[in-house]
Amino acid sequence: MFPPYGRRCGQDGSRSLRCPLMTTPPYQQYPQGVSDKSKVVAGILGILLGFFGAGRFYMGDTKTGVLQLVVSVVTCGAGALWGTIDGILILVNGGVDGQGRPLRD
């Protein structure tokens, strides 16, 4: 079943591979055109960490994430309201990731 100690697969002199191929299980597949990002996670991140634009960074929308962060810093934290409202809207309406695919439920 296993090659003798010191030998590896294909090194038993016969030049044949006697060891089974090691494969990794495939990642969970989502329907074509659906993001691998969750709208629940994006919404919760937006609500809890809206000051940092975390929901948008998670979704891959770095431009809006950086903008949320800058607005929050410039307004001394008042801009965090944008991230909170954005998180609620993502939970209610859904959204799209950085590649334009709709977020999964």
C-alpha positions, 0 to 999 in steps of 0.5 A: 500500500505505502512505498517502502521507507526511503522511497517516494511515489514512482521511485520503486524502479518500475517508474510507475506511480503507485501512490494515489494522487492527492487532491484538495476538495473544491471550494464551495461553488456558487451559481454563475454570476453570484459573489462569494461575499455575504450580504449579511457579513457586509451589512453587519460590518457596515453597521458596526465598523462604518467609521472605517468603511469595513463593509465596503472593503469586505465587498471589494469596493475599496474606492468607496471604503476609502471615501467613507474612512476619509469622510469619517476622519475629516468630520471627526466621526460624524461620517460614520453615520454614512457607513451605518446607513450603508450597512442597513441598506446592504442588509435590506436591499443587497448590493454588489461586490467589487466585480459587479456581482450580486452578494449572496444571501 
